[in-house]
Amino acid sequence: MKKAVLMGVVLVSALAVAVEAMTVDKMLKDQDALDGKEVTVTGVVSDYRQRESRAGNPYVNFKLKGENKIANVYLRGSLEGDKAPKNGDTVEVMGIYRKEKKVNDSFTVKDEVDASPVEKKKFGVKITKRGE
């Protein structure tokens, strides 16, 4: 019985750590350990763009600025109205971190969080503070 309770406490603690938000600087400092893992990261939005692929699929990308480092954010789909951040907004991004993602033979993205919707995951972008 004690082992079951202890394992439950360890599991709950592990889940709490897994979803705890970190800064961009912390994420990039631990990039090797976090590569391919789910992350929740906070930072300030810059270079926000909503675009459409050649195939006509909407997507969002922007830079997520930390104290000293910058990560890229990609999201398949679009963010509309109050859900769309603006440059200068502080956001929380939930998704998969990739140290390097080869898009095609001539285009590679580094330090990207893919916040695209995934079934049963709370991936996405949440505005925590509007910029001035």
Secondary structure, 3 states (H helix, E strand, C coil): CHHHHHHHHHHHHHHHHHHCCEEHHHHHHCHHHHCCCEEEEEEEEEEEEEEECCCCCEEEEEEEECCCCEEEEEEECCCCHHHCCCCCCEEEEEEEEEEEEEEECCEEEEEEEECCCCCCCCCEEEEEECCC
